[in-house]
Amino acid sequence: MKTSLRTVLLAVACLGLAAPAMADEPRRPECIAPASPGGGFDLTCKLAQSALLDGKYISKPMRVTYMPGGIGAVAYNAVVAQRAAEEGTITAFSSGSLLNLAQGKFGRYDESAVKWLAAFGTSYGAIAVRADSEFKTLDDLAAALKADPGKVVIGSGGTVGSQDWMQTALIARAAGVDPRKLRYVAMEGGGELVTSLLGGHIHVASTDISDSMPHIESGDIRLLAVMAEERLPGELSEQIPTAKEQGYDVTWPVIRGFYMGPKVSDEKFAWWKDVFDKMMASEEFAELRESRELYPFAMSGDELDAYVKQQVNDYKALAAEFGLTR
C-alpha cells in the first residue's frame, strides 16, 4: 500500500513539533529517592516518573533508585561529591531536607552546594496512630505524655532535630511537655515508620498526609491531626481535624521537589526547568498531584533557590529555640 504524500508530510510536521522538546533530553533520566522504598521521597520520584513520561516531556522511562542514609545526607553528599555533573539525574528533597541542612546534618555541604530545580507540591505534617489506638484526639495523647512521657513510644523519620521529631516537639511544647523527655525511635523514611506502627513497635508516628493516605484508606491507621492552617479539602475534611482546631497552634507544610548536581551545565538545567514549568502548569499534572494527596505549590529555578535559602535561615532560628544548633 502506498503512503500518501499528505500522510508523510503530516508525520514529518508532528516530528518537527516534538523535536524541540526532545532534542536535549538526557539519555538516562534518573530520580534518586534518598531513603528506602515506600515513603515521601519515593512518592516524589514516582510522581515525577508518571507525570513526565506522557510523550510531551521525555521519551525514555525515568528510573527511580534508592539511596537511604542520614535522611537524605548520603544522597546529598553523593550528588555533590561524586555525581555533580550528571545531567540526567534529579534528586528528591523535602522541607525535612532543608531542616537537616539548617542543622549541619549533611556534613560539610550547605544549601548552596546544589542547584535547586523545582518544587511541585506540598503536603502537611500529621500525627498518626493505629486504628485501634487508645488515643482518639491530641488531648488524649497530650494527657498520656504529661502523665509519663517515657511510656509513649513515638516513631519519627529521623533522629532528634529531624522534621518528624520537630512536628511532635512542637505539639509537646504546645501541650506544656518538655520535648527532651519524649521517647523517640528514629527510622529511615516513611515506609519503615508505617510498618513499625502497624506492627505495634511504636504507639505514635510523626509523619505527613501523603505518606499516610494509603493506610488511612485501608482503615489501618488514623490521623489525630494534620498540621495545616485549615481542614484539607475533600473526604479528608470530614476525617481529619487540624492541630489548630484542637487548641495546638502548630502548622508544618512539607514541600516536595528536586535538586541537581552543582556542575550540571546551565543549558541542561534550563532544559529541566522548562520541562518542569510546563508540566506543573498542566491539568494532567494537577490531577496526578491530587491523586497523591499533594496540594498546589509550584516553584523553580532562581525563585526556588531564594525560597530554599530563606527556609534554611528560618529553620536555623527554630533549631536554636530547641537547643539543636551545633
NULUM-20640 format. One line per field, with one value per residue: x, y, z of N, C-alpha, C in turn. Coordinates in Angstrom, 2 decimals. Atoms other than C-alpha are relative to their C-alpha. Example, Ala and Ser with C-alpha at 12.3 -4.5 7.8 and 13.67 -1.06 7.14 Angstrom:
! NULUM-20640
n_X = [0.89	-0.82]
n_Y = [-1.19	-1.19]
n_Z = [0.00	-0.06]
ca_X = [12.30	13.67]
ca_Y = [-4.50	-1.06]
ca_Z = [7.80	7.14]
c_X = [0.90	-0.77]
c_Y = [1.20	1.09]
c_Z = [0.00	0.73]
! end
This chain:
! NULUM-20640
n_X = [0.86	-0.80	0.32	0.28	-0.91	0.58	-0.30	-1.43	-0.23	0.57	-0.89	-1.19	0.38	0.15	-1.35	-0.60	0.53	-0.51	-1.46	-0.58	0.17	-0.78	-1.34	-1.03	0.38	-1.10	0.09	0.39	0.67	0.03	0.38	-0.49	0.80	-1.02	0.50	0.47	1.28	1.25	0.25	0.27	-0.94	0.43	1.18	-0.42	-0.61	0.95	0.90	-0.73	-0.11	1.30	0.41	-0.88	0.03	1.27	-0.28	-0.19	-1.15	-1.14	0.41	-0.54	0.47	-0.88	-0.14	-0.09	-0.97	0.12	-1.28	0.29	-1.11	-0.05	1.19	-0.36	-1.40	-0.83	0.28	-0.47	-1.45	-0.36	0.28	-0.95	-1.41	-0.29	0.89	0.29	0.26	0.93	1.06	1.28	0.35	0.64	0.10	1.15	-0.20	1.21	-0.29	-0.86	-1.38	-0.45	-0.20	-1.27	-1.06	-0.09	-0.70	-1.31	0.03	-0.46	-1.46	-0.67	0.71	1.16	1.09	-0.50	-0.85	0.68	0.89	1.38	0.68	1.43	0.87	1.25	1.16	-0.22	0.81	0.00	-0.33	1.16	-0.25	0.75	0.07	0.73	1.45	0.52	-0.72	0.76	-0.03	1.01	-0.21	-1.28	0.09	-0.29	-1.45	-0.63	0.21	-0.91	-1.35	-0.15	-0.02	-1.29	-0.44	-0.80	0.84	0.52	-1.10	0.29	-0.89	-0.20	-0.91	-1.22	-0.36	0.36	-0.28	0.53	1.32	1.01	-0.21	0.40	1.47	0.50	-0.57	0.84	1.26	-0.30	-0.23	1.30	0.76	-0.68	-0.88	-1.38	-0.29	-1.18	0.41	0.76	-0.71	-0.01	-0.69	-0.32	0.13	-0.48	1.04	1.38	0.37	-0.37	0.79	1.35	-0.14	-0.19	1.26	0.96	-0.50	0.11	-1.30	0.12	1.38	0.35	-0.93	-0.03	-0.10	0.71	1.28	-0.15	-0.47	1.00	1.29	0.36	0.30	1.28	1.04	0.15	0.54	-1.01	-0.44	0.78	-0.78	0.52	0.01	-0.84	-0.58	0.33	0.70	1.42	0.27	-0.30	1.23	0.44	0.35	-0.85	0.61	0.85	-0.73	-1.23	-0.03	-1.31	-0.53	0.43	1.37	0.01	-0.66	-1.46	-0.29	-1.16	0.15	-1.26	0.08	-1.12	-0.12	-0.70	-0.60	-1.20	-1.22	-0.97	-1.39	-0.49	-0.75	0.88	-0.11	1.13	0.92	0.78	0.85	1.09	0.89	0.81	0.88	1.07	0.86	0.80	0.94	1.10	0.72	0.72	1.11	0.99	1.13	-0.30	-0.84	0.82	0.75	-0.95	-0.43	1.12	0.17	-1.03	0.28	-0.85	0.77	-0.74	-1.21	-0.81	-1.10	-1.16	-1.14	-0.45	1.02	-0.12	-1.28	0.20	0.91	-0.74	-0.95	0.77	0.49	-1.12	-0.23	1.09	-0.17	-1.12	0.55	0.83	-0.90	-0.62	1.00	0.03	-1.37	-0.49	-1.12	-1.30]
n_Y = [-1.19	-1.20	-1.03	-1.25	-1.10	-0.77	0.72	-0.17	-1.38	-0.15	0.68	-0.83	-1.20	0.39	0.20	-1.32	-0.63	0.71	-0.08	-0.94	0.47	1.19	-0.11	-0.05	0.92	0.84	1.38	0.93	-0.73	0.74	-0.73	0.62	-0.14	0.18	0.80	1.31	-0.09	-0.06	-1.24	-1.22	-0.20	0.96	-0.61	-1.16	0.48	0.73	-0.98	-0.57	1.08	0.13	-1.25	-0.38	0.95	0.06	-0.37	-1.44	-0.51	0.87	1.18	1.20	0.17	-0.45	1.01	-0.46	0.74	-0.31	-0.25	-0.36	-0.33	-1.35	-0.75	-0.86	-0.44	0.84	-0.39	-1.37	0.03	0.74	-0.84	-1.12	0.40	1.06	0.00	-1.44	-0.46	0.90	-0.83	0.68	0.39	-0.92	0.62	-0.51	-0.61	-0.50	-0.99	0.66	-0.12	-1.36	-0.07	0.66	-0.90	-1.11	0.47	0.52	1.46	0.55	-0.07	-1.26	-0.68	-0.76	-0.15	-0.58	0.99	0.64	-0.85	0.31	0.06	-0.28	0.56	0.16	0.31	-0.06	0.81	-0.58	0.90	0.66	0.91	1.21	1.12	1.14	-0.18	0.44	-0.69	-0.63	-1.44	-0.41	-1.42	-0.52	-0.13	1.32	0.19	-0.95	0.47	1.12	-0.53	-0.71	0.98	0.70	-0.07	1.16	1.15	-0.16	0.14	-0.79	0.25	-1.15	0.23	-0.72	-0.14	-1.27	-1.14	0.23	-0.57	0.74	-0.32	-1.39	-0.07	0.43	-0.90	-1.20	0.39	0.19	-1.31	-0.66	0.68	-0.20	1.14	-0.22	0.91	0.82	1.17	0.92	1.24	0.08	1.06	-0.56	0.94	-0.48	-0.22	0.23	1.40	0.68	-0.60	0.59	1.42	0.10	-0.38	1.08	1.16	-0.22	-0.30	-1.38	-0.37	-1.20	-0.30	-1.36	0.28	-1.04	0.45	0.77	1.33	0.71	0.22	1.39	0.75	-0.55	0.55	1.42	0.11	0.48	-1.05	-1.23	-1.20	-0.82	-1.41	-0.45	-1.29	-1.00	-1.16	0.34	1.37	0.25	0.18	1.34	0.94	-0.24	-1.04	0.66	0.99	-0.40	-1.37	-0.64	-0.21	-1.32	0.01	0.72	-0.83	0.08	-0.94	0.57	0.32	0.46	0.39	0.83	-0.12	1.11	-0.43	0.63	-0.78	0.62	-0.18	-1.37	-0.18	0.17	-1.20	-0.93	0.35	1.18	-0.40	-0.79	0.96	0.63	-1.02	-0.25	1.18	-0.01	-1.13	0.38	1.10	-0.47	-0.86	0.79	0.58	1.41	0.11	-0.36	1.20	0.96	-0.52	0.15	1.42	0.34	-0.81	-1.19	-1.22	-0.86	-0.76	0.08	-0.97	0.57	-0.86	-1.05	-0.22	1.09	-0.17	-1.03	0.56	0.99	-0.66	-0.65	1.05	0.49	-1.01	0.09	1.24	-0.20	-0.69	0.96	0.96	-0.66	-0.01	1.32	0.38	0.99	-0.51	0.57]
n_Z = [0.00	0.07	-0.98	0.69	-0.29	-1.10	-1.24	-0.27	-0.42	-1.32	-0.95	-0.13	-0.76	-1.41	-0.52	-0.15	-1.21	-1.17	-0.06	-0.96	-1.38	-0.23	0.56	-1.02	-1.06	-0.49	0.47	-1.06	-1.09	-1.26	-1.21	-1.23	-1.22	-1.04	-1.12	0.44	0.70	-0.72	-0.71	0.74	1.10	1.02	0.61	0.79	1.24	0.85	0.60	1.14	0.99	0.68	0.64	1.10	1.11	0.73	1.38	0.16	-0.75	0.26	0.76	-0.64	-1.38	-1.08	-1.03	-1.38	-0.80	-1.43	-0.64	-1.40	-0.88	-0.56	0.42	1.13	-0.04	0.88	1.38	0.22	0.11	1.21	1.17	0.04	0.09	0.95	1.16	0.11	1.36	0.67	0.57	0.01	-1.36	-0.93	-1.32	-0.76	-1.32	-0.66	-1.05	-0.97	0.48	-0.29	-1.45	-0.29	0.47	-0.95	-1.19	0.37	-0.03	1.27	0.04	0.36	1.08	-0.46	0.97	1.24	0.65	1.12	0.79	-0.36	1.30	-0.01	-1.03	0.76	-0.83	-1.44	-0.89	-1.35	-1.08	-0.61	-1.10	0.33	-0.94	0.55	-0.04	-1.29	-1.07	-1.09	0.22	0.97	0.29	-0.50	-1.46	-0.57	0.09	-0.91	-1.37	-0.23	-0.06	-1.28	-1.07	0.04	1.40	0.36	0.34	1.37	0.97	1.21	1.12	0.89	1.11	-0.29	-1.40	-0.63	0.88	1.34	0.25	-0.74	-1.42	-0.24	-0.03	-1.30	-1.01	-0.02	-0.66	-1.42	-0.61	-0.10	-1.06	-1.28	-0.27	0.45	1.11	-0.27	-0.78	0.84	0.36	1.45	0.74	1.32	1.11	1.29	0.99	-0.34	0.13	-1.24	-1.09	0.01	-0.35	-1.45	-0.65	0.19	-0.72	-1.43	-0.60	-0.47	-0.27	0.77	1.09	0.52	1.43	0.74	0.54	1.24	-0.39	-0.80	0.64	0.33	-1.22	-0.48	0.87	-0.31	-1.34	-0.94	-0.91	-0.12	-0.29	-1.08	0.44	1.10	-0.38	1.01	-0.54	-0.06	0.44	1.40	0.78	0.36	-1.06	-1.17	-0.82	-1.00	-0.78	-0.69	-0.54	-0.09	-1.36	-0.46	-0.50	-1.28	-1.00	0.11	1.09	0.69	1.42	0.58	1.41	0.46	1.46	0.64	1.25	0.52	0.27	0.91	-0.37	0.19	1.25	1.16	0.83	-0.04	1.09	-0.37	-1.12	0.59	0.67	-1.04	-0.57	0.96	-0.02	-1.22	0.05	0.88	-0.62	-1.18	0.44	0.74	-0.74	-0.24	-1.19	-1.17	-0.37	-0.57	-1.31	-0.93	-0.30	-0.99	-1.20	-0.06	0.24	0.93	-0.33	1.21	-0.05	0.66	0.31	-0.93	-1.01	-0.97	-0.70	-1.03	-1.00	-0.78	-0.90	-1.05	-0.88	-0.81	-1.05	-0.97	-0.76	-0.92	-1.17	-0.72	-0.63	-1.15	-1.08	-0.62	-0.41	0.93	0.80	-0.33]
ca_X = [0.00	1.40	1.58	0.06	2.21	-0.18	0.35	4.12	4.08	1.83	4.15	7.16	5.34	4.49	8.10	9.14	6.87	8.18	11.84	12.45	11.10	13.12	16.29	18.22	16.64	19.15	19.96	19.39	16.84	17.02	15.40	17.19	14.92	17.20	15.51	14.15	11.11	7.64	8.00	7.70	10.87	9.70	6.33	8.07	10.18	7.33	5.05	7.71	8.19	4.47	4.00	6.98	6.51	3.50	5.20	5.25	8.30	10.63	10.57	12.57	11.34	12.78	14.21	13.90	16.86	17.05	19.91	18.98	21.14	21.04	17.55	18.99	22.60	24.11	22.38	23.21	26.90	27.00	25.41	27.72	30.98	30.60	27.74	27.98	27.77	25.16	22.72	20.03	19.89	17.42	17.21	14.13	14.07	11.50	11.20	12.83	15.94	16.12	15.70	18.60	20.71	19.94	21.42	24.52	23.41	24.52	28.16	30.40	27.94	25.35	22.26	24.42	26.10	23.46	21.19	17.60	15.47	11.76	9.20	5.89	3.63	3.16	1.89	1.41	2.78	0.49	0.30	-0.75	-1.84	-3.13	-6.85	-7.33	-5.22	-6.43	-5.56	-8.57	-7.54	-4.44	-5.71	-5.62	-2.02	-1.07	-2.57	-0.51	2.65	2.07	1.43	4.57	6.30	8.52	5.57	4.58	6.89	6.97	8.42	9.94	11.69	14.99	16.72	16.26	16.04	14.56	11.34	9.26	10.83	10.18	6.47	5.88	8.23	6.09	2.92	4.53	5.68	2.19	0.84	3.31	5.52	9.32	10.20	13.50	11.58	9.76	10.70	11.69	12.63	14.41	13.68	14.79	11.80	8.03	7.83	9.66	7.70	4.29	5.49	6.59	3.30	1.19	3.41	2.85	6.51	5.60	2.45	2.53	4.06	5.08	4.54	2.78	-0.54	0.75	2.65	-0.42	-3.25	-2.99	-3.16	-5.99	-7.99	-7.32	-8.50	-5.21	-4.33	-6.00	-4.65	-5.08	-4.28	-2.94	-0.68	-2.39	-3.94	-7.41	-9.05	-7.96	-10.49	-12.48	-13.04	-10.19	-12.23	-14.58	-11.97	-9.02	-9.06	-6.24	-3.95	-5.03	-8.72	-7.82	-6.01	-2.44	-1.18	1.17	1.43	4.01	3.86	6.08	7.16	8.40	10.79	14.14	17.73	20.58	24.34	26.36	28.28	25.28	25.52	23.35	21.86	20.81	19.50	17.44	16.07	14.89	13.46	11.47	10.14	9.03	7.46	5.37	4.46	3.44	1.14	-0.80	-4.20	-2.94	-0.27	-2.77	-4.84	-1.80	-0.65	-4.09	-4.22	-1.06	-2.63	-0.31	-1.53	-0.56	2.96	4.93	8.34	11.54	14.99	16.04	12.72	13.08	16.72	15.73	12.88	15.16	17.75	15.10	13.61	17.00	17.53	14.10	14.81	18.11	16.20	13.72	16.53	18.14	14.88	15.10	18.83	19.68	22.39	25.93]
ca_Y = [0.00	3.37	6.06	9.34	12.44	14.18	11.45	11.70	15.47	15.26	12.78	14.99	18.01	16.14	15.07	18.66	19.80	17.12	17.69	20.86	19.20	16.02	17.35	18.00	15.21	13.39	9.85	8.22	10.12	9.06	10.17	9.43	8.84	9.40	6.79	3.26	2.49	3.42	6.90	10.50	10.61	7.50	9.18	12.32	10.43	8.24	11.21	12.80	9.46	9.25	12.91	13.28	10.16	11.03	11.86	15.61	15.86	12.87	9.83	7.44	5.93	7.61	5.08	5.51	4.49	4.43	5.85	5.69	7.08	10.05	11.08	12.49	13.11	10.17	11.14	14.84	14.13	11.60	14.03	16.91	14.96	12.09	12.84	16.60	16.81	14.13	15.85	13.20	12.88	14.68	14.03	14.37	16.69	17.89	20.51	17.93	18.03	21.80	21.43	18.98	21.36	24.12	21.99	20.95	17.32	16.94	17.35	19.94	20.82	23.55	24.72	26.43	23.18	22.05	23.50	23.68	22.65	22.60	22.07	20.70	20.12	20.37	18.02	18.64	17.09	14.68	12.63	9.03	6.11	2.62	2.36	0.60	3.07	4.32	7.84	9.39	13.08	15.19	15.85	12.10	11.97	15.09	13.65	10.46	12.44	14.60	11.53	9.67	10.69	7.61	5.25	6.63	5.41	7.87	6.89	9.54	9.54	10.69	11.44	14.35	17.55	15.94	17.16	14.39	14.99	18.72	18.16	16.23	18.50	21.49	19.64	18.64	22.18	23.50	20.94	22.00	18.88	19.11	17.70	16.39	13.90	12.30	8.75	8.58	5.77	7.00	5.34	5.65	7.01	6.75	3.12	1.80	4.17	2.83	-0.78	-0.20	1.50	-1.29	-3.88	-2.33	-1.42	2.25	3.93	7.12	8.05	11.55	11.56	13.53	13.32	11.98	9.08	8.17	8.15	4.53	3.30	5.66	4.42	0.80	1.52	0.53	3.89	7.11	10.64	12.50	15.77	17.35	20.39	22.63	26.05	24.65	21.33	19.78	19.53	16.51	13.42	14.43	17.37	15.00	12.58	14.61	17.64	20.14	20.58	24.23	23.49	21.20	24.01	23.34	26.24	24.17	24.10	22.28	22.37	19.82	20.90	18.27	18.83	18.16	19.38	18.66	18.44	21.67	21.04	20.36	22.76	25.86	24.68	21.28	22.80	25.26	22.32	20.55	23.78	24.40	20.83	21.13	24.55	23.22	20.05	21.87	24.18	21.30	20.00	16.44	17.05	18.72	15.52	13.34	15.55	15.49	11.69	11.58	13.85	16.74	20.31	23.16	24.54	25.33	26.98	26.53	27.92	31.20	31.60	28.19	28.86	32.03	30.19	27.34	29.70	31.67	28.46	27.25	30.53	30.22	26.63	27.68	30.03	27.28	24.82	27.36	27.61	23.88	23.90	21.95	24.16	22.89]
ca_Z = [0.00	-0.98	1.68	0.53	0.34	2.74	5.38	5.06	5.39	8.43	10.12	9.43	10.81	14.02	14.43	13.94	16.73	19.10	18.25	20.29	23.45	22.99	21.32	24.51	26.53	28.80	27.74	31.12	33.21	36.84	40.08	43.34	46.33	49.35	51.56	51.43	49.24	50.44	51.92	50.84	48.73	46.87	46.27	45.00	42.46	41.28	40.78	38.55	36.79	35.99	35.09	32.78	30.68	28.59	25.32	25.91	28.15	27.94	25.68	27.88	31.14	34.23	36.62	40.38	42.54	46.32	48.35	52.06	54.82	57.14	55.98	52.76	53.83	51.93	48.69	49.06	49.61	46.76	44.30	45.27	45.51	43.05	40.65	40.37	36.58	35.84	33.50	33.70	37.49	39.73	43.48	45.67	48.67	51.18	53.89	56.15	53.98	54.48	58.24	58.31	56.22	58.72	61.48	59.55	59.34	55.73	56.66	55.07	52.30	52.85	50.95	48.30	47.24	44.70	42.03	43.26	40.30	41.10	43.86	42.62	45.60	49.32	51.97	55.70	58.83	60.66	63.84	63.16	65.34	64.65	64.01	67.35	69.37	72.73	71.56	69.83	69.94	70.51	74.03	74.71	73.53	75.48	78.67	78.29	77.65	80.72	82.89	81.77	78.51	78.66	78.19	74.78	72.03	69.12	65.77	63.53	60.19	61.62	64.88	67.31	65.27	62.17	60.58	62.12	65.53	65.21	64.50	67.72	69.66	68.67	69.72	73.04	73.72	72.98	75.48	78.17	77.87	77.64	74.17	75.55	77.71	74.80	73.85	70.20	67.84	64.72	61.38	57.79	55.91	55.88	54.75	57.80	60.04	58.97	59.22	62.81	63.71	62.24	63.91	67.33	67.85	68.31	69.61	67.55	64.20	63.25	59.50	56.76	54.99	51.65	53.29	55.33	52.81	51.54	55.13	56.08	53.09	54.07	57.62	59.24	60.75	61.90	61.99	65.25	63.49	60.35	60.69	58.16	58.66	57.99	57.22	53.96	51.13	50.05	52.18	54.47	55.69	57.49	58.76	59.93	62.26	62.32	65.32	65.49	65.92	68.83	70.60	69.41	67.31	65.14	61.35	59.26	55.43	53.68	50.20	47.78	44.92	43.30	43.08	40.67	40.95	41.14	37.89	35.67	32.73	32.68	29.38	30.74	33.97	31.91	29.89	33.04	34.46	31.29	31.34	34.96	34.41	31.53	33.39	36.58	34.60	33.01	34.08	33.74	36.38	38.72	38.64	39.28	42.15	43.74	43.49	45.64	48.29	47.44	47.26	44.90	45.20	42.04	42.10	40.10	39.34	40.96	42.75	44.38	45.23	47.12	48.86	49.97	51.42	53.30	54.69	55.85	57.70	59.32	60.34	61.87	64.16	65.05	65.76	68.07	70.05	70.75	71.50	68.37	66.89	66.80]
c_X = [0.89	-0.47	-0.17	1.01	-0.50	0.33	1.45	0.29	-0.53	0.89	1.26	-0.29	-0.11	1.36	0.70	-0.46	0.58	1.49	0.55	-0.08	0.95	1.49	1.09	-0.29	1.20	-0.20	-0.53	-0.64	-0.15	-0.44	0.50	-0.96	0.95	-0.51	-0.40	-1.35	-1.19	-0.32	-0.21	0.94	-0.33	-1.21	0.38	0.59	-1.02	-1.06	0.66	0.10	-1.29	-0.33	0.83	-0.16	-1.39	0.18	0.24	1.35	1.26	-0.51	0.47	-0.54	1.04	0.10	0.10	0.99	-0.06	1.38	-0.24	1.26	-0.04	-1.16	0.37	1.47	0.88	-0.20	0.55	1.51	0.45	-0.20	1.04	1.41	0.30	-0.82	-0.41	-0.41	-1.00	-1.24	-1.37	-0.53	-0.63	-0.17	-1.12	0.45	-1.35	0.40	0.91	1.46	0.56	0.22	1.30	1.19	0.22	0.78	1.37	0.07	0.43	1.52	0.51	-0.73	-1.24	-1.02	0.44	0.77	-0.64	-0.81	-1.44	-0.88	-1.47	-0.65	-1.40	-1.20	0.34	-0.96	0.01	0.35	-1.26	0.46	-0.91	0.05	-0.67	-1.49	-0.59	0.68	-0.95	-0.05	-0.99	0.17	1.40	-0.03	0.27	1.50	0.72	-0.12	0.95	1.45	0.26	0.11	1.34	0.49	0.81	-0.80	-0.56	1.17	-0.41	1.03	0.12	1.00	1.27	0.21	-0.51	0.44	-0.51	-1.38	-1.07	0.12	-0.53	-1.52	-0.55	0.57	-0.83	-1.35	0.22	0.18	-1.32	-0.85	0.64	0.89	1.38	0.32	1.19	-0.33	-0.78	0.87	-0.12	0.72	0.22	-0.04	0.41	-1.14	-1.38	-0.45	0.27	-0.85	-1.39	0.05	0.14	-1.28	-1.01	0.41	-0.06	1.31	0.07	-1.48	-0.51	1.04	-0.14	0.30	-0.56	-1.16	0.18	0.51	-1.13	-1.22	-0.32	-0.46	-1.25	-1.14	-0.23	-0.59	0.98	0.44	-1.01	0.98	-0.67	-0.10	0.87	0.45	-0.14	-0.75	-1.49	-0.21	0.24	-1.28	-0.36	-0.37	0.79	-0.61	-0.85	0.82	1.07	-0.05	1.41	0.46	-0.53	-1.41	-0.13	0.76	1.50	0.42	1.29	-0.37	1.36	-0.23	1.27	0.08	0.80	0.53	1.31	1.18	0.88	1.41	0.53	0.72	-0.83	0.03	-1.23	-1.05	-0.88	-0.93	-1.21	-0.98	-0.93	-1.00	-1.19	-0.99	-0.90	-1.03	-1.22	-0.86	-0.87	-1.20	-1.13	-1.10	0.26	0.84	-0.80	-0.80	0.89	0.42	-1.10	-0.20	1.02	-0.16	1.03	-0.84	0.86	1.18	0.92	1.07	1.23	1.12	0.36	-1.01	0.07	1.29	-0.13	-0.90	0.74	0.92	-0.71	-0.52	1.09	0.31	-1.09	0.14	1.17	-0.48	-0.85	0.86	0.66	-0.96	-0.03	1.38	0.64	1.19	1.31	0.99]
c_Y = [1.24	1.01	1.32	1.06	0.81	-0.66	0.18	1.39	0.24	-0.63	0.82	1.23	-0.33	-0.23	1.33	0.71	-0.65	0.23	0.99	-0.49	-1.14	0.16	-0.07	-0.93	-0.83	-1.45	-0.95	0.76	-0.89	0.92	-0.77	0.32	-0.27	-0.68	-1.35	0.16	0.17	1.29	1.18	0.25	-0.94	0.56	1.14	-0.43	-0.67	0.91	0.65	-1.02	-0.13	1.24	0.33	-0.91	-0.08	0.45	1.48	0.46	-0.83	-1.26	-1.29	-0.12	0.53	-1.09	0.66	-0.88	0.51	0.11	0.43	0.34	1.43	0.87	1.03	0.37	-0.79	0.40	1.39	0.02	-0.73	0.84	1.12	-0.47	-0.96	0.07	1.42	0.45	-0.86	0.76	-0.66	-0.33	1.14	-0.75	0.65	0.65	0.41	1.08	-0.61	0.05	1.37	0.19	-0.66	0.84	1.14	-0.38	-0.61	-1.51	-0.64	0.13	1.35	0.79	0.71	0.14	0.60	-1.01	-0.65	1.04	-0.42	0.13	0.43	-0.62	-0.05	-0.41	0.13	-0.95	0.70	-1.06	-0.55	-0.91	-1.21	-1.03	-1.17	0.22	-0.38	0.67	0.57	1.52	0.37	1.45	0.40	0.18	-1.34	-0.25	0.91	-0.45	-1.14	0.48	0.73	-0.99	-0.73	-0.03	-1.22	-1.21	0.07	-0.03	0.67	-0.32	1.23	-0.37	0.81	0.15	1.34	1.16	-0.17	0.63	-0.71	0.23	1.39	0.13	-0.38	0.85	1.28	-0.29	-0.14	1.33	0.75	-0.60	0.18	-1.15	0.31	-0.97	-0.92	-1.26	-1.02	-1.20	-0.25	-1.25	0.54	-1.07	0.67	0.08	-0.47	-1.45	-0.79	0.49	-0.64	-1.47	-0.18	0.35	-1.15	-1.26	0.15	0.31	1.43	0.30	1.13	0.18	1.46	-0.11	1.17	-0.61	-0.88	-1.41	-0.85	-0.45	-1.45	-0.78	0.55	-0.62	-1.48	-0.23	-0.47	1.05	1.16	1.16	0.78	1.45	0.16	1.43	1.03	1.15	-0.28	-1.40	-0.15	-0.32	-1.47	-0.84	0.25	1.03	-0.60	-0.84	0.57	1.44	0.57	0.05	1.31	-0.02	-0.77	0.75	-0.02	0.81	-0.41	-0.27	-0.44	-0.44	-0.76	0.11	-1.18	0.45	-0.70	0.98	-0.79	0.31	1.38	0.25	-0.32	1.31	0.87	-0.36	-1.19	0.31	0.78	-0.91	-0.65	0.99	0.25	-1.17	0.01	1.14	-0.35	-1.09	0.49	0.87	-0.79	-0.54	-1.47	-0.17	0.33	-1.21	-1.04	0.42	-0.21	-1.46	-0.49	0.79	1.11	1.19	0.99	0.73	-0.17	1.10	-0.65	1.03	1.00	0.25	-1.07	0.13	1.03	-0.53	-0.97	0.69	0.76	-1.03	-0.54	0.99	-0.06	-1.24	0.09	0.68	-0.95	-1.02	0.59	0.05	-1.31	-0.47	-1.01	0.45	-0.56	1.10]
c_Z = [0.00	1.04	-0.73	0.43	1.19	1.35	0.40	0.54	1.41	1.06	0.24	0.84	1.48	0.64	0.24	1.25	1.25	0.19	1.01	1.43	0.30	-0.37	1.05	1.17	0.47	-0.39	1.06	1.16	1.24	1.13	1.21	1.13	1.18	1.27	-0.56	-0.72	0.95	0.71	-0.92	-1.16	-1.16	-0.74	-0.92	-1.33	-0.91	-0.60	-1.21	-1.12	-0.81	-0.82	-1.23	-1.22	-0.62	-1.45	-0.23	0.54	-0.20	-0.69	0.65	1.42	1.00	1.06	1.37	0.74	1.44	0.62	1.45	0.78	0.45	-0.39	-1.07	-0.06	-0.96	-1.46	-0.31	-0.21	-1.27	-1.24	-0.11	-0.30	-1.13	-1.29	-0.38	-1.39	-0.75	-0.47	0.01	1.38	0.78	1.33	0.80	1.30	0.56	0.98	1.07	-0.39	0.36	1.49	0.39	-0.47	0.99	1.25	-0.31	-0.07	-1.31	-0.15	-0.45	-1.09	0.54	-1.13	-1.33	-0.85	-1.22	-0.77	0.29	-1.22	0.07	1.23	-0.59	0.84	1.47	0.70	1.36	1.02	0.65	1.13	-0.19	1.12	-0.72	0.16	1.35	1.19	1.05	-0.16	-1.11	-0.45	0.46	1.51	0.69	0.01	0.98	1.46	0.34	0.11	1.31	1.17	0.07	-1.44	-0.44	-0.41	-1.41	-0.98	-1.31	-1.08	-0.88	-1.07	0.19	1.50	0.56	-0.91	-1.41	-0.13	0.82	1.51	0.30	0.09	1.37	1.12	0.12	0.67	1.50	0.70	0.17	1.12	1.37	0.41	-0.56	-1.12	0.25	0.79	-0.82	-0.40	-1.50	-0.49	-1.40	-1.07	-1.31	-1.00	0.42	-0.10	1.26	1.17	0.08	0.38	1.50	0.76	-0.10	0.76	1.51	0.70	0.51	0.21	-0.90	-1.10	-0.37	-1.48	-0.79	-0.75	-1.23	0.28	0.58	-0.77	-0.37	1.22	0.70	-0.80	0.27	1.38	1.04	1.01	0.00	0.20	1.12	-0.43	-1.24	0.32	-1.12	0.67	0.18	-0.53	-1.50	-0.76	-0.22	1.21	1.28	0.93	1.11	0.97	0.92	0.48	-0.05	1.46	0.56	0.58	1.31	1.10	-0.02	-1.23	-0.72	-1.45	-0.53	-1.45	-0.40	-1.52	-0.55	-1.36	-0.28	-0.09	-0.95	0.48	-0.34	-1.32	-1.24	-0.80	0.12	-1.05	0.40	1.18	-0.52	-0.72	1.01	0.60	-0.92	-0.03	1.22	-0.01	-0.85	0.64	1.16	-0.35	-0.66	0.90	0.32	1.26	1.25	0.48	0.64	1.40	1.05	0.39	1.00	1.30	0.20	-0.43	-0.78	0.63	-1.19	0.03	-0.64	-0.14	1.08	1.11	1.08	0.80	1.13	1.11	0.92	1.00	1.12	1.01	0.90	1.12	1.07	0.87	0.97	1.28	0.84	0.74	1.24	1.18	0.77	0.43	-0.89	-0.83	0.51	0.37]
! end
